[in-house]
């Protein structure tokens, strides 16, 4: 499956959703990884900066890649239609 251009989400912190669009993919050790352009991701970025500052670490770009079994491909319009029924 080609993931480039697909809309995806993942969960971080056990409860927060991150939504984005896949912009790159690669295969490493028989695992497919994707790089995602995350949307409205300020909370995650602030948390990432806080953790790296507290631990006195440099940001490692390997964490910009996500194994495809850790993301979920979605159809945004279908999801929005379903979510609107909760309101």
ZIKA-V748107 format. One line per field, one symbol per residue. ss: DSSP state (H for helix, E for strand, C for the rest). phi: phi as a letter, one per 40 degrees, with the letter a starting at -180 (. if undefined). psi: psi as a letter, one per 20 degrees, with the letter a starting at -180 (. if undefined). A space follows every 50 residues. Layout:
ss = ???
phi = ???
psi = ???
This chain:
ss = CCCCCCEEEEEECCCEEEEEEEEEEEEECCEEEEEEEEECCHHHHHHHHH HHHHCCCCCCHHHHEEEHHHCEEECHHHHHHHHHCCC
phi = .ccdgccaaabbggabcbbabcbaaabafgbcbbbbccbfbccccccccd cccccfbcccccccbbcccbbbcbbdccccccccccc
psi = ppipiqprrrpqkjipqpqappiqqrppljppqqppnqqlkggghggggg ghghilqqppihiippqijjrpprogggghgghhii.
